[in-house]
């Protein structure tokens, strides 16, 4: 994990949609950016790499979907492959971050905010990416504070 200087782009991979969030330039606060279609899979890495360039990202974070018991399933292997491909395509540092329960937490947050079901479907992936990114930024800040 790097010291994080500049914007960080977070990716919450999914089979249908990929949530994307970005930090502010000081890498302090995460904000939702967009949701992109996971298909066609053949161009996903190129589309994400282009988005990282547009946002002037200095680092990428990819959500690693562990099972509740901590084990890794096929979704986690797909996330690892995506992270490796993004590292090669962008030349940026790519960190995998445990994303257990972020989708459920995003759904609960939107539900408690009174967001309609159709709108929740549109927003939940980018809200999950924002939660993944904020947890990463907070952990980096905490690590720095501890020296």
Secondary structure, 3 states (H helix, E strand, C coil): CCCCCCEEEEEECCCCEEEEEEECCCCCCEEEEEEEECCCHHHHHHHHHHHHHHCCEEEEEEEECECCCCCECHHHHHHHHHHHHHHHHHCCEEEEEECCCHHHHHHHHHHHCCCCHHHHHHHHHHHHHHHHHHHHHHHHHHHHHHC
